[in-house]
Amino acid sequence: MTNCTQAAFDFPALKRRRVQTEFSGGDITSDGGVLLLREIDRRLGLLQAVDVAIPDPRDPRYIAHSQLTLLRQRIYGICLGYEDLNDHQTLRTDPAIQTSVECDQLLGSQSTLCRLENRINRKAIVDIHRVLLDQFVASFDTPPEELILDFDATDDPVHGHQEGRFFHGYYNHHCFLPLYVFCGDQLLVSYLRPSQIDGAKHAWVILALLVKRFRQAWPDVRIIFRGDSGFCRHRMLNWCERHGVNYIVGIAKNDALLRQIAEPMSIVQQLYELTGQKQREFFRFHYAACTWTKRRLVIAKLEITAKGQNPRFIVTNLPQDKQWLYDHLYCGF
């Protein structure tokens, strides 16, 4: 049988250092995958753009490591799973890490990387997010017809006494509560927040800024805001309706909603008892919470399994003729 396994392949050289991948050498480094990160970053130009967004007040006469080199060292390390700065006391001598940041000498120390992180202020963080949005816009060859913006707040556990840490009752540990916004598999926003807040805090402002940016690039794009019940705020829904933004948002169960589905749920229950198989149906109705200014379309998922009834609800303003498609797009439904 023909052996089609490639024995070796080359990466772009670093100065006079040849970069070659082989499978017959010894244990030189366990982080060879960082060279793939290097190539992806070079093609995107992502960290070069981030470097421009971060001010560097250091005196060039006394700089041993450029800011771009430090950014690559820190971010590549995080991608490899080295989240702690003290990991770099060893990584700074690793030949693969050195090559990936295009340096053939000792890399930045833990204290040097710490100073880099501490000088990144709020303005720099906003500018970094502009870089992410510009990269996202540039990834489209033609204007998209539709963008689905997924908002999600999740826990980031902490194990020390970091500033801003709080105990969160739902997650049952000390953590931060960052807000993430994705469109497909692309990250648009990563916003670190303390955990003693409403999970939807500042989501309204972030949505407004994203909508403004995308409509500058694509005036006719359809934008859909999607989130779980933590984002079901009447002011946010009102804003979406005033600015032509569609939404699919979870809504927490309550007695009024359960009364609306009592009859169809009893029919689904009978089907389950007859077949012994899991049942799932959808039921639509209009509903207005006491804080809402009008009635809105609510879709209920009537699900019954061996564990019992599991109804869930979303509220949406999507056009009726496309509703059946988006019933299944809501990942938390």
Contacts in CASP RR format, 6 or more apart in sequence:
PFRMAT RR
TARGET T0000
AUTHOR 0000-0000-0000
METHOD contacts of the structure
MODEL  1
MTNCTQAAFDFPALKRRRVQTEFSGGDITSDGGVLLLREIDRRLGLLQAV
DVAIPDPRDPRYIAHSQLTLLRQRIYGICLGYEDLNDHQTLRTDPAIQTS
VECDQLLGSQSTLCRLENRINRKAIVDIHRVLLDQFVASFDTPPEELILD
FDATDDPVHGHQEGRFFHGYYNHHCFLPLYVFCGDQLLVSYLRPSQIDGA
KHAWVILALLVKRFRQAWPDVRIIFRGDSGFCRHRMLNWCERHGVNYIVG
IAKNDALLRQIAEPMSIVQQLYELTGQKQREFFRFHYAACTWTKRRLVIA
KLEITAKGQNPRFIVTNLPQDKQWLYDHLYCGF
7 22 0 8 1.000
7 23 0 8 1.000
7 24 0 8 1.000
8 20 0 8 1.000
8 21 0 8 1.000
8 22 0 8 1.000
8 23 0 8 1.000
9 20 0 8 1.000
9 21 0 8 1.000
10 18 0 8 1.000
10 19 0 8 1.000
10 20 0 8 1.000
10 21 0 8 1.000
11 19 0 8 1.000
11 20 0 8 1.000
11 21 0 8 1.000
11 35 0 8 1.000
11 38 0 8 1.000
11 39 0 8 1.000
11 99 0 8 1.000
12 19 0 8 1.000
12 39 0 8 1.000
13 19 0 8 1.000
14 99 0 8 1.000
14 102 0 8 1.000
14 104 0 8 1.000
15 104 0 8 1.000
17 99 0 8 1.000
17 104 0 8 1.000
19 35 0 8 1.000
19 99 0 8 1.000
21 32 0 8 1.000
21 35 0 8 1.000
28 95 0 8 1.000
28 96 0 8 1.000
29 94 0 8 1.000
29 95 0 8 1.000
29 96 0 8 1.000
29 97 0 8 1.000
31 80 0 8 1.000
31 91 0 8 1.000
31 94 0 8 1.000
31 96 0 8 1.000
31 97 0 8 1.000
32 96 0 8 1.000
33 80 0 8 1.000
33 96 0 8 1.000
34 76 0 8 1.000
34 77 0 8 1.000
34 79 0 8 1.000
34 80 0 8 1.000
34 96 0 8 1.000
34 97 0 8 1.000
34 100 0 8 1.000
35 96 0 8 1.000
35 99 0 8 1.000
35 100 0 8 1.000
37 76 0 8 1.000
37 79 0 8 1.000
37 100 0 8 1.000
38 72 0 8 1.000
38 76 0 8 1.000
38 99 0 8 1.000
38 100 0 8 1.000
38 101 0 8 1.000
38 102 0 8 1.000
41 47 0 8 1.000
41 72 0 8 1.000
44 135 0 8 1.000
46 131 0 8 1.000
46 135 0 8 1.000
47 68 0 8 1.000
47 71 0 8 1.000
47 72 0 8 1.000
47 75 0 8 1.000
48 68 0 8 1.000
49 131 0 8 1.000
49 134 0 8 1.000
49 135 0 8 1.000
50 71 0 8 1.000
50 128 0 8 1.000
50 131 0 8 1.000
51 67 0 8 1.000
51 68 0 8 1.000
51 71 0 8 1.000
53 124 0 8 1.000
53 127 0 8 1.000
53 128 0 8 1.000
53 130 0 8 1.000
53 131 0 8 1.000
54 67 0 8 1.000
54 71 0 8 1.000
54 119 0 8 1.000
54 120 0 8 1.000
54 124 0 8 1.000
54 127 0 8 1.000
54 128 0 8 1.000
55 119 0 8 1.000
55 124 0 8 1.000
56 67 0 8 1.000
57 119 0 8 1.000
58 67 0 8 1.000
64 108 0 8 1.000
65 73 0 8 1.000
65 103 0 8 1.000
65 107 0 8 1.000
65 108 0 8 1.000
65 112 0 8 1.000
67 116 0 8 1.000
69 101 0 8 1.000
69 102 0 8 1.000
69 103 0 8 1.000
69 107 0 8 1.000
69 108 0 8 1.000
70 108 0 8 1.000
70 112 0 8 1.000
70 113 0 8 1.000
70 116 0 8 1.000
71 116 0 8 1.000
72 100 0 8 1.000
72 101 0 8 1.000
72 102 0 8 1.000
73 88 0 8 1.000
73 91 0 8 1.000
73 92 0 8 1.000
73 97 0 8 1.000
73 101 0 8 1.000
73 107 0 8 1.000
73 108 0 8 1.000
73 113 0 8 1.000
74 88 0 8 1.000
74 113 0 8 1.000
74 116 0 8 1.000
74 117 0 8 1.000
76 97 0 8 1.000
76 100 0 8 1.000
76 101 0 8 1.000
77 87 0 8 1.000
77 88 0 8 1.000
77 91 0 8 1.000
77 97 0 8 1.000
82 88 0 8 1.000
82 91 0 8 1.000
85 110 0 8 1.000
85 113 0 8 1.000
85 114 0 8 1.000
86 110 0 8 1.000
88 107 0 8 1.000
88 108 0 8 1.000
88 109 0 8 1.000
88 110 0 8 1.000
88 113 0 8 1.000
89 109 0 8 1.000
89 110 0 8 1.000
91 97 0 8 1.000
91 107 0 8 1.000
92 98 0 8 1.000
92 106 0 8 1.000
92 107 0 8 1.000
92 108 0 8 1.000
92 109 0 8 1.000
93 106 0 8 1.000
93 107 0 8 1.000
97 107 0 8 1.000
98 104 0 8 1.000
98 105 0 8 1.000
98 107 0 8 1.000
101 107 0 8 1.000
129 188 0 8 1.000
129 189 0 8 1.000
132 187 0 8 1.000
132 188 0 8 1.000
132 189 0 8 1.000
133 188 0 8 1.000
133 210 0 8 1.000
133 213 0 8 1.000
136 183 0 8 1.000
136 186 0 8 1.000
136 188 0 8 1.000
137 213 0 8 1.000
137 214 0 8 1.000
137 217 0 8 1.000
139 186 0 8 1.000
143 217 0 8 1.000
143 218 0 8 1.000
143 220 0 8 1.000
143 221 0 8 1.000
144 218 0 8 1.000
144 221 0 8 1.000
145 221 0 8 1.000
145 222 0 8 1.000
146 221 0 8 1.000
146 222 0 8 1.000
146 223 0 8 1.000
146 224 0 8 1.000
147 183 0 8 1.000
147 214 0 8 1.000
147 221 0 8 1.000
147 222 0 8 1.000
147 223 0 8 1.000
147 224 0 8 1.000
148 183 0 8 1.000
148 184 0 8 1.000
148 224 0 8 1.000
148 226 0 8 1.000
148 329 0 8 1.000
149 181 0 8 1.000
149 182 0 8 1.000
149 183 0 8 1.000
149 188 0 8 1.000
149 207 0 8 1.000
149 210 0 8 1.000
149 223 0 8 1.000
149 224 0 8 1.000
149 225 0 8 1.000
149 226 0 8 1.000
150 181 0 8 1.000
150 182 0 8 1.000
150 183 0 8 1.000
150 184 0 8 1.000
150 226 0 8 1.000
150 227 0 8 1.000
150 331 0 8 1.000
151 179 0 8 1.000
151 180 0 8 1.000
151 181 0 8 1.000
151 203 0 8 1.000
151 206 0 8 1.000
151 207 0 8 1.000
151 225 0 8 1.000
151 226 0 8 1.000
151 227 0 8 1.000
151 231 0 8 1.000
152 179 0 8 1.000
152 180 0 8 1.000
152 181 0 8 1.000
152 182 0 8 1.000
152 227 0 8 1.000
152 228 0 8 1.000
153 177 0 8 1.000
153 178 0 8 1.000
153 179 0 8 1.000
153 180 0 8 1.000
153 199 0 8 1.000
153 200 0 8 1.000
153 230 0 8 1.000
154 177 0 8 1.000
154 178 0 8 1.000
154 180 0 8 1.000
155 168 0 8 1.000
155 171 0 8 1.000
155 173 0 8 1.000
155 175 0 8 1.000
155 176 0 8 1.000
155 177 0 8 1.000
155 195 0 8 1.000
156 175 0 8 1.000
156 176 0 8 1.000
156 177 0 8 1.000
156 178 0 8 1.000
156 192 0 8 1.000
157 171 0 8 1.000
157 173 0 8 1.000
157 174 0 8 1.000
157 175 0 8 1.000
158 165 0 8 1.000
158 174 0 8 1.000
158 175 0 8 1.000
158 176 0 8 1.000
159 174 0 8 1.000
160 174 0 8 1.000
162 176 0 8 1.000
164 176 0 8 1.000
164 194 0 8 1.000
165 174 0 8 1.000
165 175 0 8 1.000
165 176 0 8 1.000
165 194 0 8 1.000
165 195 0 8 1.000
166 174 0 8 1.000
166 175 0 8 1.000
166 194 0 8 1.000
166 195 0 8 1.000
166 196 0 8 1.000
167 173 0 8 1.000
167 174 0 8 1.000
167 195 0 8 1.000
168 174 0 8 1.000
168 175 0 8 1.000
168 177 0 8 1.000
168 195 0 8 1.000
168 196 0 8 1.000
171 195 0 8 1.000
174 195 0 8 1.000
175 195 0 8 1.000
176 192 0 8 1.000
176 193 0 8 1.000
176 194 0 8 1.000
176 195 0 8 1.000
177 193 0 8 1.000
177 194 0 8 1.000
177 195 0 8 1.000
177 197 0 8 1.000
177 199 0 8 1.000
178 190 0 8 1.000
178 191 0 8 1.000
178 192 0 8 1.000
178 193 0 8 1.000
179 189 0 8 1.000
179 190 0 8 1.000
179 191 0 8 1.000
179 193 0 8 1.000
179 199 0 8 1.000
179 201 0 8 1.000
179 202 0 8 1.000
179 203 0 8 1.000
179 206 0 8 1.000
180 187 0 8 1.000
180 189 0 8 1.000
180 190 0 8 1.000
180 191 0 8 1.000
181 187 0 8 1.000
181 188 0 8 1.000
181 189 0 8 1.000
181 206 0 8 1.000
181 210 0 8 1.000
182 188 0 8 1.000
188 210 0 8 1.000
189 206 0 8 1.000
189 210 0 8 1.000
191 202 0 8 1.000
191 206 0 8 1.000
193 199 0 8 1.000
193 201 0 8 1.000
193 202 0 8 1.000
199 230 0 8 1.000
199 231 0 8 1.000
200 230 0 8 1.000
200 231 0 8 1.000
200 233 0 8 1.000
200 236 0 8 1.000
203 231 0 8 1.000
203 236 0 8 1.000
204 233 0 8 1.000
204 235 0 8 1.000
204 236 0 8 1.000
204 239 0 8 1.000
207 225 0 8 1.000
207 236 0 8 1.000
207 239 0 8 1.000
207 240 0 8 1.000
207 245 0 8 1.000
208 239 0 8 1.000
208 243 0 8 1.000
211 223 0 8 1.000
211 243 0 8 1.000
211 245 0 8 1.000
214 221 0 8 1.000
214 223 0 8 1.000
215 221 0 8 1.000
215 223 0 8 1.000
222 246 0 8 1.000
223 244 0 8 1.000
223 245 0 8 1.000
223 246 0 8 1.000
224 245 0 8 1.000
224 246 0 8 1.000
224 247 0 8 1.000
224 248 0 8 1.000
224 318 0 8 1.000
224 326 0 8 1.000
225 231 0 8 1.000
225 236 0 8 1.000
225 240 0 8 1.000
225 245 0 8 1.000
225 246 0 8 1.000
225 247 0 8 1.000
225 248 0 8 1.000
225 249 0 8 1.000
226 247 0 8 1.000
226 248 0 8 1.000
226 249 0 8 1.000
226 329 0 8 1.000
226 330 0 8 1.000
226 331 0 8 1.000
227 248 0 8 1.000
227 249 0 8 1.000
227 250 0 8 1.000
227 330 0 8 1.000
228 249 0 8 1.000
228 250 0 8 1.000
228 332 0 8 1.000
229 249 0 8 1.000
229 250 0 8 1.000
229 251 0 8 1.000
229 252 0 8 1.000
230 250 0 8 1.000
230 252 0 8 1.000
231 249 0 8 1.000
231 250 0 8 1.000
232 249 0 8 1.000
232 250 0 8 1.000
232 251 0 8 1.000
232 252 0 8 1.000
232 315 0 8 1.000
234 289 0 8 1.000
234 291 0 8 1.000
234 292 0 8 1.000
234 293 0 8 1.000
236 247 0 8 1.000
237 247 0 8 1.000
237 249 0 8 1.000
237 292 0 8 1.000
237 296 0 8 1.000
237 315 0 8 1.000
237 317 0 8 1.000
238 293 0 8 1.000
239 245 0 8 1.000
240 246 0 8 1.000
240 247 0 8 1.000
240 317 0 8 1.000
241 317 0 8 1.000
246 316 0 8 1.000
246 317 0 8 1.000
246 318 0 8 1.000
247 315 0 8 1.000
247 316 0 8 1.000
247 317 0 8 1.000
247 318 0 8 1.000
248 314 0 8 1.000
248 316 0 8 1.000
248 318 0 8 1.000
248 326 0 8 1.000
248 329 0 8 1.000
248 330 0 8 1.000
249 314 0 8 1.000
249 315 0 8 1.000
249 316 0 8 1.000
250 312 0 8 1.000
250 313 0 8 1.000
250 314 0 8 1.000
250 315 0 8 1.000
250 330 0 8 1.000
250 332 0 8 1.000
250 333 0 8 1.000
251 257 0 8 1.000
251 298 0 8 1.000
251 313 0 8 1.000
251 314 0 8 1.000
251 315 0 8 1.000
252 313 0 8 1.000
253 311 0 8 1.000
253 312 0 8 1.000
253 313 0 8 1.000
256 287 0 8 1.000
257 287 0 8 1.000
257 298 0 8 1.000
257 300 0 8 1.000
257 311 0 8 1.000
257 313 0 8 1.000
258 311 0 8 1.000
260 285 0 8 1.000
260 287 0 8 1.000
260 298 0 8 1.000
260 300 0 8 1.000
261 283 0 8 1.000
261 285 0 8 1.000
261 300 0 8 1.000
261 302 0 8 1.000
261 311 0 8 1.000
264 281 0 8 1.000
264 283 0 8 1.000
264 300 0 8 1.000
264 302 0 8 1.000
265 302 0 8 1.000
265 304 0 8 1.000
265 309 0 8 1.000
265 311 0 8 1.000
268 279 0 8 1.000
268 281 0 8 1.000
268 302 0 8 1.000
268 304 0 8 1.000
269 279 0 8 1.000
269 304 0 8 1.000
269 309 0 8 1.000
271 279 0 8 1.000
272 278 0 8 1.000
272 279 0 8 1.000
272 304 0 8 1.000
278 303 0 8 1.000
278 304 0 8 1.000
278 305 0 8 1.000
278 306 0 8 1.000
279 302 0 8 1.000
279 303 0 8 1.000
279 304 0 8 1.000
280 301 0 8 1.000
280 302 0 8 1.000
280 303 0 8 1.000
280 304 0 8 1.000
281 301 0 8 1.000
281 302 0 8 1.000
282 299 0 8 1.000
282 300 0 8 1.000
282 301 0 8 1.000
282 302 0 8 1.000
282 327 0 8 1.000
283 299 0 8 1.000
283 300 0 8 1.000
283 302 0 8 1.000
284 297 0 8 1.000
284 298 0 8 1.000
284 299 0 8 1.000
284 300 0 8 1.000
284 323 0 8 1.000
285 297 0 8 1.000
285 298 0 8 1.000
285 300 0 8 1.000
286 295 0 8 1.000
286 296 0 8 1.000
286 297 0 8 1.000
286 298 0 8 1.000
287 295 0 8 1.000
287 296 0 8 1.000
287 298 0 8 1.000
287 315 0 8 1.000
288 294 0 8 1.000
288 295 0 8 1.000
288 296 0 8 1.000
296 315 0 8 1.000
296 316 0 8 1.000
296 317 0 8 1.000
297 315 0 8 1.000
297 316 0 8 1.000
297 317 0 8 1.000
297 320 0 8 1.000
297 323 0 8 1.000
298 313 0 8 1.000
298 314 0 8 1.000
298 315 0 8 1.000
298 316 0 8 1.000
299 313 0 8 1.000
299 314 0 8 1.000
299 315 0 8 1.000
299 316 0 8 1.000
299 323 0 8 1.000
299 327 0 8 1.000
300 311 0 8 1.000
300 312 0 8 1.000
300 313 0 8 1.000
301 311 0 8 1.000
301 312 0 8 1.000
301 313 0 8 1.000
301 327 0 8 1.000
301 333 0 8 1.000
302 311 0 8 1.000
303 309 0 8 1.000
303 310 0 8 1.000
303 311 0 8 1.000
303 312 0 8 1.000
304 310 0 8 1.000
312 332 0 8 1.000
312 333 0 8 1.000
314 330 0 8 1.000
314 333 0 8 1.000
316 323 0 8 1.000
316 326 0 8 1.000
318 326 0 8 1.000
327 333 0 8 1.000
END
